[in-house]
Amino acid sequence: MQSQAQTKQAAVLTSQRPRVTISYGDGIGREIMTATLQLLQAAGAELDYDEITIGEAIYRDGVKSGIPDSAWETLRQNRVFLKAPITTPQGGGYKSLNVTIRKTLGLFANVRPVRAFTPFVDSHFPKMDVVVIRENEEDLYAGIEHQQTPEVVQCLKLVSVPGCERLIRYAFEYARANGRRKVTCMTKDNIMKHTDGLFHQIFNRIAAEYPDLEHEHYIIDIGSALLAHQPERFDVVVTLNLYGDIISDITAQIAGSVGLGGSANVGENFAMFEAIHGSAPDIAGQDIANPSGLIHAACMMLQHVGQGETAARIQNALLRTLEDGIHTRDISSEAYTTRQVGTQAFTQAVIERLGQQPERLSAATYNPDAKRINLPTYEPLRQEKQLVGVDIFLDWTGTDRNPNVLGKELERLAGPHFQLKMITNRGVKVYPNGLPETFCTDHWRCRFVGIHAALNEKRDGMQSSQPVSYRAITDLLQRLTTAKLDFIKIENLYEIGGERAYSLGQGE
């Protein structure tokens, strides 16, 4: 029996004439969307459209999200969205519309295929053919930020087990469904051992279920360097949100032009398709924008709704146009451009080549037996969680910011249930036994553990923990308040499944 989500997705894929929500966006959006719709019609795509207005005009009307309620209704009814780029106003108070749509509609995977079109589009990597699959809802893009002291702001990095599992499994299923051979994971878990470490651990566990596919892991810094220097060694790359945002633009640019790239944002019962470039208001209305990115996105959409044959016709016509040297300004070259054209002329050239095949570039093919990707239902984890301490964050500038003074005061206030284990400033241990060279801001993390927890002599290690109570924590906070110490937040320290579930301070 199909789940509700599976049933909804199947309805999208099997409908004879799916209804697609479209938005013309901002900047060059109207030009490239008009061109794309003309091409879809000429190619015989079986689609109906509902238009919504989002973006800059809605922001100017005072809607901080950039999307009106009526647009949500249309999106949820149609469940397929082809979107031109939009402009988010500069300055505080405006939420990214792309992030809002992705998170609200559960679009957990951002899929960005990038290939080289050499020699017709200049690139140093003629064999490049990479797909970046990026987590779309979590990480630093959760958008949870606070200024906690006059000197320090914080951004929360949220990574979840279900978020990692479904993205990574999707990447392996995508690789298998599309004839790919290898999946590469990129993280920074040598530094962020809990957040990025979780992603890497789940990658290794899921990879073992796909023995037909190679798998590997790189730290994101060297992985990015290799991706920019030797992209042909990669096939499918799966990574967290921020890293994926960066490396997918890098891959698009080194392949020839960001203007060529399209992307899919995929959820369990909804999908959004868009070009990877921005709205480029500086060239809007000049008929010079390259529509190829949105055209590629539209082809991904056609595959999603079961019209892969039409998608292949469009892609091959586009490839033949590039081979014939008909190029927009961003990809033109003295060696291979026979005619530099604008948006409309380029689109017309592609339309004229519908039904033709490229002669030198590898042709797009349509697989009528391709299976859509179904993911198993997530089973929630059941693990024992034990409270063993608390990190209390203070805004403190007393006594020349001397951590020894603060440490002695906190030891006095620790009370009958706690002992002060350490104080850090920007993650570096400054008490006890800190170094005077360490620069301190007004933001202090003060770690308290149970009074009977076994610490070593320097208090930089804990041999055994001891459970503490929530009541003991609130009593401790009351003592700090009475002493006029400004606590700005707390983080409880847990052991989950018998393992330490918090990071150590540098020097702890």
C-alpha positions as CSV (number, residue, x, y, z in Angstrom):
1,M,0.0,0.0,0.0
2,Q,1.4,3.4,-1.0
3,S,1.9,6.1,1.6
4,Q,0.2,9.4,1.1
5,A,3.4,11.0,-0.1
6,Q,4.1,8.2,-2.6
7,T,0.6,8.5,-3.9
8,K,0.9,12.2,-4.4
9,Q,4.2,11.9,-6.3
10,A,2.8,9.1,-8.4
11,A,-0.1,11.3,-9.4
12,V,2.3,14.0,-10.6
13,L,4.3,11.5,-12.7
14,T,1.4,9.7,-14.4
15,S,-0.9,12.6,-15.2
16,Q,-1.3,13.0,-19.0
17,R,-1.2,16.8,-18.7
18,P,0.4,17.8,-15.4
19,R,-0.3,21.3,-14.1
20,V,2.9,23.2,-13.4
21,T,3.2,26.3,-11.3
22,I,5.5,28.9,-12.9
23,S,7.0,32.2,-11.8
24,Y,8.6,34.7,-14.1
25,G,10.8,36.0,-11.2
26,D,12.8,39.2,-11.3
27,G,15.6,40.7,-13.4
28,I,16.3,38.5,-16.4
29,G,13.6,36.0,-15.1
30,R,10.9,37.1,-17.5
31,E,13.1,36.8,-20.5
32,I,14.5,33.4,-19.8
33,M,11.1,32.0,-18.6
34,T,9.4,33.3,-21.8
35,A,12.1,31.6,-23.9
36,T,11.8,28.3,-22.0
37,L,8.0,28.2,-22.3
38,Q,8.3,28.8,-26.0
39,L,10.7,25.9,-26.4
40,L,8.6,23.6,-24.3
41,Q,5.6,24.4,-26.5
42,A,7.5,23.8,-29.7
43,A,8.9,20.5,-28.4
44,G,5.4,19.3,-27.7
45,A,5.5,19.2,-23.9
46,E,2.2,18.1,-22.4
47,L,1.9,20.7,-19.7
48,D,-0.6,23.2,-18.3
49,Y,0.5,26.2,-16.3
50,D,-0.6,28.4,-13.4
51,E,1.4,31.6,-12.8
52,I,2.2,33.0,-9.4
53,T,3.9,36.3,-8.5
54,I,6.7,36.1,-5.9
55,G,9.9,37.9,-5.2
56,E,10.8,41.6,-5.4
57,A,7.3,43.0,-6.0
58,I,5.9,41.1,-3.1
59,Y,8.7,42.2,-0.8
60,R,8.0,45.8,-1.8
61,D,4.4,45.2,-0.8
62,G,5.6,44.6,2.7
63,V,5.5,40.8,2.7
64,K,8.9,39.9,4.4
65,S,8.8,36.3,3.1
66,G,8.4,37.4,-0.6
67,I,5.5,35.0,-1.2
68,P,1.8,35.7,-0.7
69,D,-0.6,33.1,0.8
70,S,-2.4,32.6,-2.5
71,A,0.8,31.4,-4.0
72,W,1.2,28.7,-1.4
73,E,-2.2,27.3,-2.3
74,T,-1.3,27.0,-6.0
75,L,2.1,25.4,-5.2
76,R,0.5,22.8,-2.9
77,Q,-2.2,22.0,-5.4
78,N,0.2,21.5,-8.4
79,R,3.3,20.1,-6.7
80,V,5.6,20.9,-9.6
81,F,7.2,24.4,-9.8
82,L,9.3,25.9,-12.5
83,K,10.9,29.1,-11.1
84,A,12.9,31.9,-12.7
85,P,15.4,33.6,-10.4
86,I,14.2,36.2,-8.0
87,T,15.8,39.2,-6.2
88,T,15.9,39.3,-2.4
89,P,16.3,43.0,-1.3
90,Q,19.5,43.8,0.5
91,G,19.4,44.6,4.2
92,G,18.0,43.0,7.3
93,G,14.5,41.7,7.8
94,Y,14.1,39.9,4.5
95,K,14.1,36.2,4.4
96,S,15.6,34.3,1.4
97,L,12.6,33.2,-0.6
98,N,14.5,30.2,-2.0
99,V,15.3,28.9,1.5
100,T,11.7,29.5,2.6
101,I,10.2,27.5,-0.3
102,R,12.7,24.7,0.1
103,K,12.1,24.3,3.8
104,T,8.4,24.9,3.9
105,L,7.7,22.3,1.2
106,G,10.2,19.8,2.4
107,L,12.6,19.9,-0.6
108,F,15.4,18.1,1.1
109,A,17.7,17.4,-1.9
110,N,19.1,20.0,-4.3
111,V,20.4,18.2,-7.4
112,R,22.8,20.0,-9.8
113,P,24.2,18.1,-12.8
114,V,27.1,19.9,-14.4
115,R,28.9,18.7,-17.6
116,A,31.5,20.3,-19.9
117,F,30.5,21.2,-23.5
118,T,34.1,21.5,-24.8
119,P,35.3,22.5,-27.2
120,F,32.2,24.5,-28.0
121,V,32.0,26.2,-24.6
122,D,35.5,26.9,-23.2
123,S,36.5,24.7,-20.2
124,H,39.8,23.2,-19.1
125,F,38.0,20.0,-18.2
126,P,36.5,18.4,-21.3
127,K,35.6,15.1,-19.5
128,M,33.8,16.8,-16.6
129,D,30.4,15.3,-15.7
130,V,29.5,15.8,-12.1
131,V,26.3,15.8,-10.1
132,V,26.3,17.7,-6.8
133,I,23.5,16.6,-4.4
134,R,23.2,19.1,-1.6
135,E,21.2,19.0,1.6
136,N,18.6,21.6,1.4
137,E,16.9,22.3,4.7
138,E,19.4,22.1,7.6
139,D,23.0,23.1,8.4
140,L,23.7,26.8,8.9
141,Y,20.9,27.6,6.5
142,A,18.4,26.9,9.3
143,G,18.7,30.7,9.7
144,I,18.8,30.7,13.5
145,E,21.1,33.5,14.6
146,H,21.3,35.6,17.7
147,Q,23.5,38.4,19.0
148,Q,24.2,37.3,22.5
149,T,26.6,40.0,23.7
150,P,27.7,43.4,22.3
151,E,30.7,41.6,20.8
152,V,29.5,38.1,19.8
153,V,26.8,36.8,17.4
154,Q,25.9,33.1,17.0
155,C,24.6,31.0,14.1
156,L,23.3,27.5,14.9
157,K,24.3,24.6,12.7
158,L,21.5,22.0,12.8
159,V,22.0,18.5,11.4
160,S,19.5,15.7,12.0
161,V,19.7,12.0,11.6
162,P,16.6,11.8,9.3
163,G,17.8,14.8,7.3
164,C,21.2,13.0,6.7
165,E,19.7,9.6,6.0
166,R,17.2,10.6,3.4
167,L,19.6,12.9,1.5
168,I,22.5,10.3,1.5
169,R,20.2,7.5,0.5
170,Y,18.7,9.7,-2.2
171,A,22.3,10.3,-3.5
172,F,23.0,6.6,-3.8
173,E,19.6,5.8,-5.3
174,Y,20.2,8.7,-7.8
175,A,23.6,7.3,-8.8
176,R,22.2,3.8,-9.3
177,A,19.2,5.0,-11.3
178,N,21.3,7.2,-13.6
179,G,24.1,4.8,-14.3
180,R,26.7,6.5,-12.1
181,R,29.5,4.6,-10.6
182,K,30.7,6.5,-7.5
183,V,29.4,8.7,-4.6
184,T,31.7,11.0,-2.8
185,C,30.9,12.6,0.6
186,M,32.5,15.9,1.7
187,T,32.4,17.2,5.3
188,K,34.6,19.0,7.8
189,D,34.3,16.4,10.5
190,N,37.9,16.8,11.5
191,I,36.7,20.0,13.2
192,M,32.9,19.7,13.6
193,K,33.0,16.2,15.0
194,H,29.3,16.0,16.0
195,T,27.5,17.8,13.2
196,D,29.6,16.9,10.2
197,G,30.7,13.7,12.0
198,L,27.1,12.6,12.0
199,F,26.8,13.1,8.3
200,H,30.0,11.1,7.6
201,Q,28.9,8.3,9.9
202,I,25.5,7.9,8.2
203,F,27.2,8.1,4.8
204,N,29.5,5.1,5.7
205,R,26.6,3.1,7.1
206,I,24.4,3.6,4.0
207,A,27.2,3.2,1.6
208,A,27.6,-0.4,2.8
209,E,24.1,-1.1,1.4
210,Y,25.2,-0.3,-2.1
211,P,28.1,-2.6,-2.9
212,D,27.7,-2.0,-6.6
213,L,28.7,1.7,-6.2
214,E,32.1,3.0,-5.1
215,H,32.2,5.4,-2.2
216,E,34.8,7.8,-0.7
217,H,35.1,10.7,1.7
218,Y,37.0,14.0,1.5
219,I,37.4,16.8,4.0
220,I,35.7,19.7,2.3
221,D,38.8,21.9,1.9
222,I,40.9,19.3,0.0
223,G,37.7,18.0,-1.7
224,S,36.8,21.4,-3.1
225,A,40.4,21.9,-4.3
226,L,40.4,18.6,-6.1
227,L,36.9,19.3,-7.5
228,A,38.2,22.6,-9.0
229,H,41.5,21.0,-10.2
230,Q,40.4,17.5,-11.3
231,P,36.6,17.4,-11.6
232,E,36.7,14.4,-13.9
233,R,37.7,12.2,-10.9
234,F,34.2,12.8,-9.4
235,D,30.8,11.5,-10.3
236,V,28.1,12.1,-7.7
237,V,29.1,14.4,-4.7
238,V,26.8,14.5,-1.7
239,T,27.4,17.1,1.1
240,L,25.8,19.4,3.6
241,N,23.9,22.6,2.7
242,L,26.6,25.3,2.9
243,Y,29.4,23.3,1.3
244,G,27.0,22.2,-1.5
245,D,26.0,25.7,-2.2
246,I,29.6,26.7,-2.7
247,I,30.9,23.7,-4.6
248,S,28.0,23.5,-7.0
249,D,28.7,27.1,-8.2
250,I,32.4,26.2,-8.5
251,T,31.6,23.2,-10.7
252,A,29.2,25.2,-12.8
253,Q,31.7,27.9,-13.5
254,I,34.7,25.7,-14.3
255,A,32.4,23.7,-16.7
256,G,32.0,26.8,-18.8
257,S,29.4,29.2,-17.3
258,V,27.0,29.4,-14.4
259,G,24.4,30.4,-17.0
260,L,24.3,26.8,-18.3
261,G,23.4,25.1,-15.0
262,G,19.9,23.9,-14.0
263,S,18.9,22.3,-10.7
264,A,16.1,20.3,-9.2
265,N,14.9,20.7,-5.6
266,V,13.3,17.4,-4.6
267,G,11.0,16.4,-1.8
268,E,8.8,13.4,-1.0
269,N,5.8,14.9,-2.8
270,F,6.9,18.2,-4.4
271,A,9.7,19.3,-6.7
272,M,11.0,22.7,-7.8
273,F,13.2,23.3,-10.8
274,E,15.3,26.4,-11.5
275,A,18.5,27.8,-13.0
276,I,21.4,28.0,-10.6
277,H,22.3,31.6,-11.5
278,G,20.7,34.7,-10.0
279,S,18.3,37.3,-11.4
280,A,21.1,39.5,-12.9
281,P,19.2,42.8,-12.8
282,D,22.1,44.6,-14.4
283,I,21.4,42.9,-17.7
284,A,17.6,42.6,-17.5
285,G,15.6,43.7,-20.5
286,Q,18.6,43.7,-22.8
287,D,17.9,40.4,-24.6
288,I,21.4,39.1,-23.8
289,A,20.7,36.6,-21.0
290,N,21.5,32.9,-21.6
291,P,18.3,30.8,-21.1
292,S,20.2,27.5,-21.0
293,G,20.1,27.1,-17.2
294,L,16.4,27.3,-17.0
295,I,16.0,25.2,-20.1
296,H,18.1,22.5,-18.5
297,A,15.9,22.8,-15.3
298,A,12.8,22.4,-17.5
299,C,14.2,19.2,-18.9
300,M,14.8,17.9,-15.4
301,M,11.2,18.8,-14.7
302,L,10.0,16.9,-17.8
303,Q,11.8,13.8,-16.7
304,H,10.2,14.2,-13.3
305,V,6.7,14.2,-14.8
306,G,7.3,11.3,-17.0
307,Q,8.1,13.1,-20.3
308,G,11.7,12.1,-20.6
309,E,11.5,11.7,-24.4
310,T,10.6,15.3,-24.8
311,A,13.4,16.3,-22.4
312,A,15.9,14.5,-24.5
313,R,14.7,16.2,-27.7
314,I,15.2,19.6,-26.1
315,Q,18.6,18.7,-24.7
316,N,19.9,17.4,-28.0
317,A,18.6,20.4,-29.9
318,L,20.4,22.6,-27.4
319,L,23.6,20.6,-27.8
320,R,23.4,20.9,-31.5
321,T,22.9,24.6,-31.2
322,L,26.1,24.9,-29.2
323,E,28.0,22.7,-31.7
324,D,26.8,25.0,-34.5
325,G,28.5,27.9,-32.8
326,I,25.3,29.9,-32.0
327,H,26.1,31.3,-28.6
328,T,25.0,33.9,-26.1
329,R,27.5,36.5,-25.0
330,D,28.5,34.7,-21.8
331,I,29.8,31.6,-23.6
332,S,31.0,33.1,-26.9
333,S,34.6,32.6,-28.1
334,E,36.7,33.5,-31.1
335,A,37.4,29.8,-31.8
336,Y,33.9,28.3,-31.8
337,T,31.3,31.0,-32.0
338,T,29.9,31.5,-35.5
339,R,27.1,33.8,-34.4
340,Q,26.7,35.7,-31.1
341,V,23.0,36.1,-30.4
342,G,20.6,37.3,-27.8
343,T,18.1,35.4,-25.7
344,Q,15.3,35.1,-28.2
345,A,17.5,34.3,-31.2
346,F,19.2,31.6,-29.2
347,T,15.9,30.1,-28.3
348,Q,14.7,30.2,-31.9
349,A,17.9,28.4,-32.9
350,V,17.2,25.6,-30.5
351,I,13.6,25.3,-31.7
352,E,14.8,25.0,-35.3
353,R,17.0,22.1,-34.3
354,L,14.4,20.0,-32.5
355,G,14.7,16.5,-33.7
356,Q,18.4,16.8,-34.5
357,Q,21.3,15.1,-32.7
358,P,24.6,16.5,-31.7
359,E,27.5,15.3,-33.8
360,R,30.4,15.6,-31.3
361,L,28.9,16.0,-27.9
362,S,27.4,13.0,-26.3
363,A,23.7,13.0,-26.9
364,A,21.0,12.9,-24.2
365,T,19.1,9.7,-24.1
366,Y,15.7,8.7,-22.8
367,N,15.3,5.5,-20.7
368,P,11.6,4.5,-20.7
369,D,12.4,1.9,-18.0
370,A,13.9,4.4,-15.6
371,K,12.4,4.0,-12.1
372,R,11.6,6.9,-9.9
373,I,13.4,7.1,-6.6
374,N,11.4,5.9,-3.6
375,L,12.9,6.3,-0.1
376,P,11.9,4.1,2.9
377,T,10.0,5.6,5.8
378,Y,12.3,6.9,8.5
379,E,12.1,4.9,11.7
380,P,12.7,7.2,14.7
381,L,15.7,6.4,17.0
382,R,15.1,5.2,20.5
383,Q,18.2,5.9,22.7
384,E,18.6,6.5,26.4
385,K,19.5,10.2,27.2
386,Q,21.1,11.2,30.5
387,L,21.7,14.7,31.7
388,V,25.3,15.0,33.1
389,G,26.0,18.7,33.2
390,V,25.3,22.2,31.7
391,D,27.1,24.8,29.7
392,I,26.1,28.3,30.9
393,F,27.0,31.2,28.7
394,L,27.7,34.6,30.3
395,D,28.0,38.2,29.1
396,W,30.8,39.3,31.4
397,T,33.4,42.2,31.2
398,G,34.4,42.5,34.9
399,T,37.9,42.9,36.3
400,D,39.7,43.4,33.0
401,R,38.1,40.2,31.7
402,N,40.3,38.1,33.8
403,P,39.1,34.5,33.5
404,N,40.7,33.6,36.9
405,V,38.5,36.1,38.7
406,L,35.4,34.8,36.9
407,G,36.4,31.2,37.6
408,K,36.9,31.7,41.4
409,E,33.5,33.4,41.6
410,L,31.7,30.6,39.7
411,E,33.4,28.0,41.9
412,R,32.0,29.8,44.9
413,L,28.5,29.8,43.3
414,A,28.6,26.2,42.0
415,G,26.6,24.9,45.1
416,P,26.1,21.4,46.4
417,H,25.4,19.7,43.1
418,F,27.9,21.0,40.7
419,Q,31.6,21.6,40.2
420,L,33.0,24.0,37.6
421,K,34.9,22.0,35.0
422,M,36.2,24.8,32.8
423,I,35.6,28.1,31.2
424,T,36.2,28.7,27.4
425,N,36.2,31.9,25.4
426,R,35.4,31.5,21.7
427,G,35.9,27.7,22.3
428,V,39.4,28.0,23.8
429,K,39.9,26.9,27.4
430,V,40.9,29.9,29.6
431,Y,40.2,28.5,33.1
432,P,41.7,26.7,34.8
433,N,45.3,26.9,33.6
434,G,44.6,29.2,30.7
435,L,47.3,31.2,29.0
436,P,47.5,35.0,29.3
437,E,48.1,35.4,25.6
438,T,44.6,34.1,24.8
439,F,42.4,37.0,23.7
440,C,39.0,37.1,25.5
441,T,35.7,38.6,24.3
442,D,32.7,39.3,26.5
443,H,31.2,35.8,25.7
444,W,32.1,33.0,28.2
445,R,31.1,29.4,28.2
446,C,31.1,28.0,31.7
447,R,30.9,24.2,32.0
448,F,29.4,22.7,35.1
449,V,29.3,18.9,35.8
450,G,28.1,16.8,38.7
451,I,29.8,17.4,42.1
452,H,30.9,13.7,42.2
453,A,32.0,13.5,38.5
454,A,35.6,12.2,38.4
455,L,37.9,14.9,36.9
456,N,41.6,14.7,36.5
457,E,44.0,17.1,38.2
458,K,44.0,19.7,35.5
459,R,40.3,19.4,34.9
460,D,40.8,18.9,31.2
461,G,39.4,15.3,31.3
462,M,36.5,13.5,33.0
463,Q,36.9,9.8,33.8
464,S,33.3,9.3,34.8
465,S,30.2,11.4,34.7
466,Q,27.3,11.7,37.2
467,P,23.6,12.4,36.4
468,V,22.3,15.9,37.4
469,S,18.8,17.2,37.7
470,Y,17.0,20.0,35.9
471,R,16.1,21.4,39.3
472,A,19.8,21.7,40.2
473,I,20.4,23.6,37.0
474,T,17.6,26.1,37.7
475,D,18.9,26.6,41.3
476,L,22.4,27.3,39.8
477,L,20.9,29.9,37.4
478,Q,19.2,31.5,40.3
479,R,22.4,31.8,42.3
480,L,24.1,33.4,39.2
481,T,21.3,35.9,38.8
482,T,21.5,36.8,42.5
483,A,25.2,37.4,42.0
484,K,24.4,39.7,39.1
485,L,26.0,37.5,36.5
486,D,24.3,37.9,33.1
487,F,23.6,34.4,31.7
488,I,22.6,34.6,28.1
489,K,21.8,31.0,27.3
490,I,22.4,27.4,28.5
491,E,23.1,24.2,26.7
492,N,22.4,21.0,28.6
493,L,25.1,18.3,28.4
494,Y,23.9,14.8,27.7
495,E,25.1,11.3,27.2
496,I,23.0,9.6,24.5
497,G,23.2,5.9,23.9
498,G,26.0,5.8,26.5
499,E,28.2,8.2,24.4
500,R,29.2,11.8,25.1
501,A,26.9,14.0,23.1
502,Y,28.7,17.4,23.3
503,S,32.0,18.7,22.1
504,L,35.1,19.3,24.2
505,G,36.7,22.7,24.4
506,Q,40.0,23.4,22.7
507,G,42.5,22.5,25.5
508,E,39.9,20.5,27.5
